[in-house]
Amino acid sequence: MVEDPSDSLDDIDQHILRILAENPRLPYSDIAERLEAEGHEMSSEGVRYRVSKLFDVTSVHLLTSPKEHGWNVVRMTISVE
């Protein structure tokens, strides 16, 4: 059975992905501040490391204002052997 890469994401990784989904150009220092406000203390360098690891296990595709284009938002995980 193939392991789902999203299964290896912890709470901090999931928070980072949600923050980046809102604003993918947000500086790491701002992401670190938002994480701290949510109870996760992490430096901007720690955020940078986590984001680089996330890019190794995920693919991010963003569509701004999907409802304006008649799109529904769906989260999907695809594994290829």
Sequence and secondary structure as in RCSB ss.txt:
>XXXX:A:sequence
MVEDPSDSLDDIDQHILRILAENPRLPYSDIAERLEAEGHEMSSEGVRYRVSKLFDVTSVHLLTSPKEHGWNVVR
MTISVE
>XXXX:A:secstr
    GGGG  HHHHHHHHHHHH TT  HHHHHHHHHHTT    HHHHHHHHHHHHHH      SSGGGGT     
      
